[in-house]
């Protein structure tokens, strides 16, 4: 018996040495808390952390507030209270708590950086013009020592998974790089091989299209680089060219090719059938001399002329519209690529942003004064600019200045410790703009416990690869909705059909008291009658319905969205309890996109457009030609920088009462970010 007692004493002594106290002694307390206060605060804090990881953020807020009533100004609790407010969408309150914790000397540069990023995102003008400049992040040369990797790179296509394909004109191949610049694969195209591959673009279906300058043809490959077919031939007729160079495609899949030798544009259908050509002198248009870059933006075709130094605008039928940039503006202009509704152009050693609305240019980056020829400048899904320096045979990856200085925005969103010591963590990785970082591998992550390295962690899931989604559909229950029951039913059926069995649907009625009508599989939603039971009301509540819908998605699939079927424009009564900013933040901070679907003709209300824009969604119409399937596809194809990692903890738990610290660092080329958090093991 005495041996057993001694053994327990030794065990508790060891635990006392190694387990960090939840609340260290704070010399700044005016009233020193009693041990009973600490015990109560510790228990409320533990329950608050568990509520946070369950996704019940309001409950977590109440528990952290209660813990603070026993230990006022305790910085660890303030930090967690800030996390709970942030996740619930109340960013102003989150910032207040984090600033209080920082003032108490807690968090260091990590917390300071988090506060700065939050302030930038809430600012009306978050980025100064200097921060729009891009600087070199990393570069990959054609040679690794004496080993030649490729010759004469010319162009690049960024893919939605964070990787990119590059044409190597000199070595007649197409190379596939991952987000870290590692060559994953290479292909030589048709059976007879590529003949001077020039440009490459990714089509809407994921296939790749390559122009072959010397072969006078286009080659179609699947997303893995396997050859499918070639089309086009040498000549001056329709569907023919001499030296095809840069490529573009429109919303209908039509393909536009810069025919350098014939000084014109050749247009094909998505199937590769020749349609027409344009670019000869006519009317106000003087004709091309050397058509180079080409891009399609919002139904208009923009073509650059490298000799004239101009950019011209055409409609998709090839009719001249105007000169976007007059002759002589950008000499040696090469490629054009669409970027957020504008154009990115390369010319000589510089890259420019062309503002379509104002016909202005601004410099984005420069590779210095050494002899350089940038033949491609392509924005990727992670917010970087990929440059091809053809003269020096390099791939240059550039990032915004503030990103290299401030780093990535890393957040540990959830920790699952119910199978302790096996621990599962979910990590969100974004840049400072809030753009999701996709394509990361296990090598990009470092996990530590109390700043001690974890040896056996593994990357077990990447949400950007997920091909399913969960959605919540809100149905407006105003008096107008009673007259349009058939239209609502048709919209619900169309949504369910577009889901194609991928995920679950929560149906919410936006009545005077919003209610969950049920959770359905897509098949059930198409067949079950009388799904909407809530009464219509002139006092229908959009804000409460949206909060309810988001709450249903917190623990759903990582790819998730709220769809709002509406007839009426919202008024002030629809935002009595929650304002637009808090609603947008609640969705954005939980990776939930908002899609208002108008069941009436006309432009969507400005409030709905605002929520869609802030959360990465889109406004849609039930009357759209292609229906609602593209909307569901958009949700599933959204790039999402959520990652799941697993490791085995070696931390002592004090029978589930110890707060166990864990840290995750993400390194991507020369950018990095870090987050620190903690959790409790199950009580023993």
N, C-alpha and C positions, 0 to 999 in steps of 0.2 A: 504493500500500500504506500509506504513512504517513498519507495523508488518511483512509483507513478506520480506522486505529488511533486517530487524533485524534477521529474521529466517535464511536467506541465510548466513548472516555474522557469525551466531553461527555455522551453518553447516560447513562452510569453516574453522572456527577456530578449530573445533573438528578434521576435516580431517588433518589439519596442525599438530596437536598434535600426531595423531596415524599413519599416513602414513609415512613410511620411505622414505627419499629422495633417488632418483635413484642414484645420484652421490654426496656423502658427500664431504664436503670441505676438500681438501688435502693441508696440509701446505707445502708439498714438491714441489709444482708447482713453477717453477722459474717465469713464467708469469701467473699471476692470470687470469683465464678465465673469460670472460665477461658473463653476464647473457644471452645474445643472443647466445653466443657459447654453453652454457649449454642447452639452449632450443633446438638448432639444434641437438646437440649431443644426447639429450634425445629422440628426435623423430627418429633419425637414429637408435639408439639403440633399441627402441621399434619395429621398422620395421624389424631389424635384428633378434630379438627374434622370431617374428612371422614367418619369413622366415625359421629360424632354425626348428621350430616345423612343418612347411610344408614339411621339408625334402629337401629344395632347399639350400644346404649348401654353394655352391659357391656364391649365392646371399647374404646369411647371412655374409659370409666373407667380401664381398665388403661393405656391410652396416656397419659392425663393424669397418672396416678400416676407413671408412668415419667418423664415430663417434669419433674415436681416433684422427683424424686430427683436431677436435675441442677441444677434451680433451685428450691431449697426456698423456700416462702413467696411465690413469684411470684404476685401477685394476679390477673393475667389468667388464669393456668392454674387457680387456685383457683375463680374465677368459673365457668369452663367445666366444671370437675369438679363443681361444684354443679349446673349445668344437666344434666349427664349423670345424676347421682344423682336429681335431681328427675324426669326423664323415665323413669327405671327404677323409680320408685315409692318409693325410699328417701329420704323427705323429711327425716328426722332428719339423715342424713349431708349432704344438700344444704344444710340450714340451717347446719351446722357449717362447711362450706367457704365459704359466703357471709359468715358472720360473721367468719371469718379474713380474707377479702378486704376486708371493710369496716374491720376493725381496722387493716389496712395502709394505709388511706386511699383505697381504691379504690371506685369506683362511685357515690359521692355519695348524693343523695336517692333516685335511681332504685333502687339496690341496697337502701337502707334500707327503701323502700316495699315492695319485693319480699319482704324478710324479714318485715315486719310482716304482710303479707297471708298468708304461709305460716303464721305463728304463729296468726293468727286462725282460719284454716281447720282447724288441728290442735287448737284449744282445745275443751274440753268445753262451755264457754259462750262462744262466740266473740263475741257482741255484747251490749253493755250495753243496758239498757232505753232509755237516751237515744238510742242509735243506731237504735232502731226508729222514731224520729220522722222524718217526712218534711218537707222544706222546699222552697220554690219553686226550681225549676231554670230553667224558661223559661215564658213565657206568650205566647199569640197572640191578639191582639185582633181584633174583628170588622171593624175599619177599619185600613187602611194609608194614613195621611194622610187625604186626602179621599175615597179609594176604599173603598167598602163591599164587604167580602169575603163576609159572611153576616150574617144577623139572627137573634137569639134562639136561640143554641145550647141544646140540652136534654140530649142523651145521647150516648154514645160507645161504640163496640165496638172493642176491640183485636184485631188480627189476628196470626196466627203469624209473619208476615214482618216484624214490627216496625212496620207501618203501622197506621192506625186510621181508622174511619169515624165521622162525626159528623152527628147530625140537626140541621138548622137549622129550627126551628119557624116562625120569622118569614118566612124567604125560601123556605119549602116545597122544601127540597132536602136531599140527602145529599152530604156532602163527604168526599173521601178524602185524607188527609194521609200523607206519608212520615215516617220516623223523625226528620227534621230540622224537621218542622213546615211543610213546603212542600206546598201544595195540588196534588195530582196529577190529580184529576178531580172532577167533580161530576155528580150525576144527579137528575132530577126525577121518577123513578119511572114510573108508568103513563102511558099516552097522555094522559090528562086531567091528569096531574101529581099530586104528593102534595098532601094536604089536611091540613096541620099534622102533619108527622111528629114523633112523640114519642120513642119508644125504638128502638134498633137493637141486635141481637145477631148474632153469627156462629154459625151452626149447625155441627154436626159434619162435614157434607159440604162446608163452605166457603161455602155460600150465606148470604145476609144476609136477616134478617127485620126489617121495619119496622112499627111500629104507627102508624096515622094517626088522631089524636085526633078531628078534625072529620069525617072520612069514615066513621068506625066500621068500619074494616076493617084487615086485615093484608096487607102486600105482600111477596112473595118476590122477591128479586133474586139473580143469580148473583154469584160472588166479584168480578167486575169492575163490578158495579153495574147490569147490564142487567136490565130488568124481566122476570119470568117469569110471575107470576100474582098475583091477589088473592083473599082469602077472608074470610068473616065479614061480618056486616051489622048494621044497627042494630036493636035490640029487646031483649026480656027473655027470649027463649027460649034453647034450647041452641044454641051456636054464634053467639050474638048478644051485642052489648054496646052500652053508651052511654059513649063516651069511653075507648077502650082506651089504657092507659098502658104500664107496664113489662112486660117479657117475660122468660121463662126457658125452657129446654128440659132434658129429662132424658136418661138414657143410651139410651133407646129412641127418641129423637127426638120425643117428645110435647112439645107447646108449651103453656105456661101464660101466661095473659094477665090482668093486673090490670084488671078491669072497674070503673072508678072510679064510673061513673054508677049501676050496679046493686049496688055494694058487694059484689063477689064475685070469684071466679077462674073463668075460662072455659078449658077444656082442649080442645085439638085434637090429632089424630094428626099424624104427620110429613107426611102427604099433605094436611093441611088439612081433614080431616073432623072435624066436631064430636063430642066424646066425652061430656063431662059438665061440670057446674059445681059449685062448692062455696064455702062461706064464710058461709052463713046461720046464725043462732043455733040451737044444738043442744047439749044436754047441758051439759058444762062450758065450752063455747065460747060467748061472748056475741055473736058475729057481728062482722063488719067495719063500721067507720064510713067509713073512707077508705083502702082497700088501696092501698099505694104500691109499694115495692120488693118484688121476688120473686127467689128463687134456689133452685136444687136442688143439694143436697150429699149424696152417699152415699145416694141413694134416699129422701131426705126433702125436703119442700118447705117453705121458710121464707118467710113473708109478713109485711111490715111494715105497720103502720097509722099513717099520719101524724098523725091526730087523737088517737088513743089513746096514741101514743108507745110502741108495743109491737111485739114480733116473735113470731109464732106458728109452731108446727111442725105439719105435716100429713104423712101418708104420700102416696104418689103416686096413691092412689085418692080423696084428698080427705078422709080421716078425721082429725079433730083428735087430736093426740098430746099436746102440752103448750104452755105459754107459755114460750118461750125467754127473752124479756125481758118482765117484767110491765108493765102499763099505767103510763104516766108516765115510763118510763125514758129514752126519747129522743124528745122532742117535735120535730115537724117533720121526722121521718125521711122521707127520700125513697127513693133507690135502694138495692138490695142486690146484691152480686156475690160469687160464690164466690172464695176465695183460699186456696190451700193447705189445703183442708179446713175453713176458717173463713169468716167473712163480713166484707165491707167495707161500711159503711153511711155515707151522707152525711146530715147534719142541720144546717140553717142554714149557718153558716160553718165547720163542722168535719167531719172524717172520722174514723170510729171503726173499730177492729177488734173484732169480736164473736167471742169464743172459744166455740165451740159446746159443747165438752165441759164447761166450767165455768160457762157462762152469764154471762160477765163481759165488760165493755167496756173498751177503752183507747183513748186519743186518738192518732191517727196524725199528723194535721196540722190546721192552722187557717189560714185566710186573713186573720186579724187581726180587728180590731174594726169595720172599715168595713162598711157594709151589704152583705151577700153572701148569695147563695142557691146552694149547691152542689147541683145536681140530679143529678149522676152522679159517681161515684168508681170508676174501673175500673183494676185492675192490668194492666199490659201485659207482653209476653213478655220485655222487657228489665229488669224489676224496678222500673220507675217506676210512679207512680200518676197516671192521667190524670183531671183534674177539669174539670167544666163549671161555670163561674160564670155562671149564667143571668142574674142581675141586671145584672152588669157586662159581659156578652157577651164572655167570654174563655174560652179553653182554657188551663188551667194544668197544666204538667208538673212533678211533684214527685219528688224523689229523697231517699234516706236521707242523713242528715247526714254520715256517715263516707264516703259515696261522693263527695260534693262536695268534702270536705276531702282525701281520699286518692286520688281519681281512679280511672280504669279500670285493669284488670289486662291489660296488653298483652304478648304474648310472640311473638317471631319464632321460629317452629317449624322452618322449613327454608329453605335457600337453594339454588337450582339455578344453578350457574355454569358448567356444561359447555359452554354456547354463548356464553361471555363474548366481547364486552362486554354481550350480552343477559343480564340477570339476572332470575330469577323467585323471588319470596319468598312464603312462606305465613305468615300472621299470625293469631294467635288473640286475640280480644277478649272479655273477660269483665268483669263487675262484681266487686266485692270479695267477694261471696257465692259466686263461681264460676258465676253465671248467665251463659249465653252472650248476647252482644250481637249481634242480627241486624238486617238492614235497612240497613246502612251503605252509603254510596255513595262514589264516588271522592273527592268533596269532603270526606269525613270523614278522609282520610289525608294525611299529609305525609311524604315520604321524603327523607332527606339522606344524603350520604356524607361521613364525617368532619365532620359538621355543616355541610356545604355543600349547598344545595338541589339536588335532582334535577329537571330540567326536564320530562322526557318520560314520567313514569310513568303507568300506566293500571291500573285495576281489571279483571282478566280473569276472575275467578271468585268466587262467593259460595256457600259450601257449603250454606247453609240452603235454597237453591233446588234442590239436587240431589235427584232422585227415584229414586236407586238406592242400594244399600247392599251391603257385604260382611259376611258373618258367619262366625264359627267355632263349630262345634257340638261340645261335649265330651260324650262318652257315658261314663257310669259303668261301669267294668268290674269290679264286685264280683261275688261268686258269685250274688247276687240277679239280676244282669242276664242270666245264662244261662237263667233260667226265663221271662224276658219278652222273648225275641227278637222275637216278632211285634209286641209293643207298641212296641219301639224302632223297628222297621222302619216301623210306621204313623206314629210321630211324625216320623221323618226325611222320610217322603213328604209329610206334612202341611206341614212347614216348607218343603220344596222347592216345593210347590204355591203356598204363600202368597207365596213370593218372586216368582212370575210373571215369571221370567226376568230379574229386576233384580239383577244382581251375581253374586258367586261365593261358594261355601261351602267352608270348610276343615273337615275332619272329624278330630277328635282323640279317641283312646281314652285314658281315664284308667285305665291299668293300673298294675302295679308300676313299669314304665318307660313313661311316657306316650309316645305316638307319633302322628305325623301319618299318617292313613290315606289321605289324598289331598286334592286340591283339585278341586272339581266345579262344573259349571254346575248350576243347579236341575234342568234336564231330565235330566242324567246321574245326579244323585243319586236321582231317582225310578225310574230303570230299571236301573241297574247292580246285579247281585247280589253278595252276600258282600262288602259294603263294609267291615265291621268284622272285622279279622283278629287283633287283639291278644288274648292270652289273659286270662281273668278271673283275679283275684287278691284274696285277703283283704287284701293290702298295697297296695291301689290308692292312687294319689297324686293328690289333687285339686289341691294347690297347684302342683305341677310341670306338671300338665296345663293349668292356667289360665295359667301363665307362657308355656307353649308356644303356647297359643291366642292370647294377646295379641301375642306376637312375630310370629305369622303375619299380624296385622292392622295392624302399625305402618305399613306402606307400602301399605295397601289404600285403598279408597274412604274419604272423610272421614266418611261416615255408616257406622258399623260397630258390631258388638256381638258378645258371646260368649253363646251359649245353652248351658245345662247341663242335659242329660237325666239325672235322678237318681232313684234308688229309696231309697237309704239316707241317713240323717242323717250328716253328717260327724263325725268324732271327732278327737282330738288328733293322731293319726297322719297325718291329711290336711293338717296345717299344720306339719310338722316343719321345713321349710326356709324357708318364707315365712309371716309372720303375716297376719292379716286386714287390718290397716291398710296394710301394704306392698302387698298384692294390690289393695286398693281404690284406693290412690294410683296404682299402675301403670296401672290402667284409666282412672281419672279424668283423670290428667295427659296421657293420650294420646287423650282424647275417645272412649273405648270404653265402651259400656253393658253391664251384666250382667243377664241374664234367666235365673233358675233355673226350669226347667220340671219340675214334680213329676209323676212317673209312678206315684205312689201317692197314695191319698186321705189328706187331712189337711193341716194347716198346714205351710208350708215351715219348714225349720230356721232358727233365729235367725241363724246365720252367713250363710246364703244371702240372707235378707231384708236383712241389714246391707249386703252387697256390692251388692245391687240398689239400695238407697236411696242409698248413697254415690256410685254411678256414674250415677244417673238412670234405671236400668232398672226393671223390674217383675217380681214373681213371677207365674208362670202355671201353669195346670193343663192336662194333656192332656184332662181331662174337661170343660173349659169349654164352654158352650153354643155360643159363636161360634167355637170352634176357635182355632187359632194365628194366623190371618190378622190380627186386630187387633194382635197382638204385632209382626209384621213391619211393619205400617202405622205403629205407634208408633215403631219405629226410623227409618223413612224420614221421618216427620213431626217428629222431634226437632229443635228449633231449634239450630243450630250456628253459632257465631260464628267460622268460619274463612274467611279471605279470601286470594285470590291476586292479587299485584300484579307488574307487569312494568316494568322500566326499563332504560335503557342506561347502563352505568357509564362514567365518564371517569377512573377511578383507574388509575395506573400499577401494574403487577403484579409487577415485578422477575422476569419470566419464570415467574410462578406461585409465587414464594417469599414475596411480601408479604402480610401479613394486612390485608385490605381492610375498613375499618369501614363499617357501614351502620346507620342509625337510622330508626325508624318512630314517628311520633306520630299518635294518634287523638284527634280532637276531636268530641264529641257534645254539642251545646247547651253547657251550662256544665261538662260533665264532660270530662276528658281523661286520657290515659295515654300512656306512651312505653316503648320498649324499644330497647336498643343491643346490637348483636352484630357479627359479622364473618365473613369467609369467605376462601377462597383460590381464585384463578382456576386453570384447568388449567396444569400444568407445561408449559413450552415446551421 
